[in-house]
Amino acid sequence: VQDPSAQDISLSVDWLTRYGYLPAPDPTQAQLQSQVLLRDAIQTMQRFAGLKETGFMDQQTMAMMRKPRCSLPDLVGAAGLVRRRRRR
Amino acid sequence: YALSGSMWNRRSLTWRVRSFPRASGLNTDTVRTLMQYALAAWGTVGGLEFREVEAGAAAEADILIDFSRAYHEDGYPFDGPGGTLAHAFFPGEHPISGDTHFDEEEAWTFGEDDGGGTDLFAVAVHEFGHALGLAHSSAPNSIMRPFYQGPAGEPSRYRLPPDDQEGLQQLYGKGPKTPKPRPSRKPLIPPPQPPRQPPGSPSEPGPDRCVGGFDAIANIRGEIFFFKGPWFWRLQPSGQLVSPRPAQLHRFWEGLPSTVQAIDAAYARPRDGRIMLFDGPRVWVFQDRQLESDSPWPLTKLGLPAGERVDAVFTWPQNGKTYLFRGSQYWRYDESARSLDPGYPKPLSLWEGAPPAPDDVISGNKGDTYFFKGSYYWRFDPGSVVAATDSPRPMGPEWLDCPSSSQDPPSNPKPRAPQSPGDCDCHCNIIA
């Protein structure tokens, strides 16, 4: 797997957050994503999109993220759950 | 399917197109008619009724449709051509519930093939699924997959995939057995098309993929290629066809002579990814799409007897060896030793339940083995040489995005015997 560029990683974190695979940023605190969390999110996205589950930002995954799509998140419930847990 | 958690508490809903796309070639009547058909696709399945209302009606429509650009005051800005295409709000009591927004800056089209723009009808069906309470689905053939999947076909004949039908019926129950009247608007006429291209162009009509009977089928880098005459279709790992229209063999496989009008079998060589297309007693070897300079090879180079040809080829991931089938026998080729294993050919009946003279055999992306013949396929679990109990099954609905035929038997159908008696090896079992 070729290493993705910093820009690709930034875009993919934005994409994964927007479509519900990563928790939405909390404006009251700085947030540092762990590598494990990011890999889990990528793997979940790959499973949802029918791609091979590598957990890495491979070419197929990046190509899928660039495909035209609906604006709504894929995992509404999961993102909401994370937010609820943090509030508690 | 996945449910959003909300639904309408009534079965009769109103809709209105409040703003239209200014840049696309679709006129307002076409847009309204496409919306009506897209809603009807759901209404038929769930027994829902959709009524278009005029502007200024006593109550605003439940499903208000807009073509907007960039920031449009709902927290989901559009991003110009490509990227996000549309969105809709789930059912509820808020004024915006059910409303559906399309990015006005997309090149919205109707009745065109892939590449000409974004098919408004396909996107509208998807968005109305949200407006009725469905969330995104990961099912391969679902219209509720979040990614644009290309044109959905003729609106008046469109039928929702089973996953989406079940999702809607989970919310609203089944529609009446007698189908509701279809939309009453005059039939849609696609916008004027560019003049027809000369014969031999990619737009020349190809064969019907849904009738089966492929010459060759191969798993090439995770995509399944279905070859028929001088055409082929590609099925992506996601289960989506690259295009419902076939591509032309000679426009893709560069260097393949025009005299080759059909492929008998194909596979991707595991040791270096070269793609091998079998044509009678020869093999054409490609690196990606380019023909290798030293090809074609005679089949004898693989160790097969002179004058032999093959019906099917595939590499079994369990042992990395390549199996070559002809009639009711097969050989095993050792890719690392580059020779046939001793003791072959062996009878095909060792693959218990497999059809004789298969059209082709592939190894699926999850390790299952699939034999294809006619319009049926036989599945073998990973590592197994016994056909799964639900085999054979019709291949069209599961592989090629074809409607289920009413002639398909419910389970374990018995395909017809070979047409000419000489082709039969006369074993008397359920598939021969």
Interface residues (C-beta under 8 A of the other chain):
Chain A: Y19 R47 F48 A49 G50 L51 K52 Q60 M64 K67 P68 R69 C70 S71 L72 P73 D74 V76 G77
Chain B: S4 G5 Y76 F78 G82 G83 T84 L85 A86 H87 A88 E106 T118 V123 H126 E127 H130 A135 H136 S138 P140 P146 F147 Y148 G222 P237 S238 G239 N365
